[in-house]
Amino acid sequence: MFGLIKNIIFAALLFGVGYLFGIQEVRFYKIISTSMEPTLEVNDRIIAVKPGTLTRGDIVVLRDPAGGRDRLTKRVIGVPGDRVTVVEGEVRVNGERIQEPYLKEKPSYEMRVYVPEGAYLVLGDNRNESEDSSTWGPVPRTMITGKVVCRYWPWERFRVF
């Protein structure tokens, strides 16, 4: 019962802060796949806001580019104009190896992609078990519906991103 009261108070506080700072869209999601492990696990609950400027490393919610009904959660790796390569388990953006301490394991695939204007390259943290831009390529900005700001459940793993 106490947990329910804490969640109600937290949700009310979040909406109040959103109202004060002009955040017009706040959405709650439940993680349904292992594609973002270890950062986000199945049944974690997250809060996303209407996305403004997106940068590398942001975690986003998007419509399924393959046409499914579920919302997917992925990490932004490439922004418009970037050249992203994945070779021998290393991800490079514009020739520079990026540090990815959040990965479950290194990717076992190879990829070379140019990210066009108006699109983003998004990958799951569980690279080898994630349907993401390694499958469908860069996604149009219009498919990204939210930027994840925190994990609020389970309460013990509360985290602001």
N, C-alpha and C positions, 0 to 999 in steps of 0.2 A: 504494500500500500504506500509506504514511504517513497519507494522508487517512482511510482506513478505521480505522486505529488511533486517530486523533484522535476520530473519531465514536463509537467504542466507549467510549473514556474519557469523552467528554462525556456520553453517554447514562447511563453508570454514575454519574457525578457528579450528574446531574440527578435520577436516581432516589434517590440517597442523600440529597440535599437535600430532596426531596419527602418521604421517609420521616421525616427529622428534624423537619420542620415540619408534619407531619400531612397533607400533600397526598395524598389517597387515589387520585385518578385523574389520570394523566398519559397523554396520547395524542399520537401522531405523525401528521401529515397531510401530504399532497402537494397543492399548489395545482394545480387542473386547468382554471381558466378565467382570463380576463383581467379579471374584474369588480372586482378589488381593485388593479389597476395604478394608479399606479406603486408603491404600497406593497409589494404582493406580486405576483410574476410567476409565470407558468406554470412548473411544475416546482420552485418554491421548496419547501422542507420546513419545516414549523412544528411547534411544540409547544404544546399547549393543556392546561389543567388544568380540573378540575371548577369550573364558575363559581360564585362566591360572589356578592357584591354587584356589580351591573353599573352602570357610569356612562357618560355620554356620552363618546364617543371610544374606548371599548374595542372591540377587534376580537374577534369571536366566531365560533364554529363552530356551525352549526345544521343540523337535518334540513331537507330541502327541503319547504317548505310546499305546493309543487305536486305532491308525491307521488313525486318522483324518488328514486333510491337513493343519490345522491351527497350528501356533506356539503358545505355551502356556507360560505363565509367572507365576513363582512360587518362593517361598522362600526356601532356603536350610535349613533344620532342622537337618538332620542327615548325617554325613560323614562316610566313610568306617570304620567299626569296632564298630560303635555306637549301643547301644541298646536304642530304643525310645519307650516310653509308653505314651499313652493318656488315662487317667482315671479320671473320674469326672471333666472333663473340664481342667485338668492340663496336660501340656506336660513336660515330664521328659526325659532327655538325660543322659544315664549312671547313673540313679538314682537321678540326680540333677534337680530340677524344674527350667525351664528356664523362664526368664522374657520376655514377649511378649507385649510391649505397643502398637504395631502396629495392634493388632487383632481387627476385627469388633465385634466379639463375641466369647466366649469360645466354643470349639468343643463340640458337643452333642453326639459324638461317642466315642467308646473305641478302642484301637489298641495297639498291642505289636509287635514290629518289630526289627529284627537284620539287620543292613545295611552291606551287604557283600562287600568285596574288589571290587573296580571298579564301585561302585554304590553310589547313593545319595538318601536320603529321602527328598522329596520336598512337601510342603504344601502351599495352598493359604492362604492369610491373612483373607479372608472371609471364615473361615473353614467349615461352614455348607452349603455353596453354591459353593464349589470348588471340581471339579474332579481332584484328585491329588494322591499322594502316599497312602492316606487313602483308595483309590479305587484300584490302580494298584500295590501298593508296591513300593519298591525302584526302581529307574530308572538307567539304565547303563549310565556311564559317557559319552559314545559316543552319547547319545541322547541329551545332553546339548550342544546347539549351540552358546550360548552367555551369557555374564555376564552383567547385566544392570548397566550402569554407571551414567545415568541421565534421568530425565524427562525434555524434552525441550518444551513441549506444553501441556497445555496452558502456555503461557509465565509467567503469574502471579504466577503459581505454580511451576516454574522452581526449580529443586532440584537435587543435586548430591548425589548419593548413595555410 
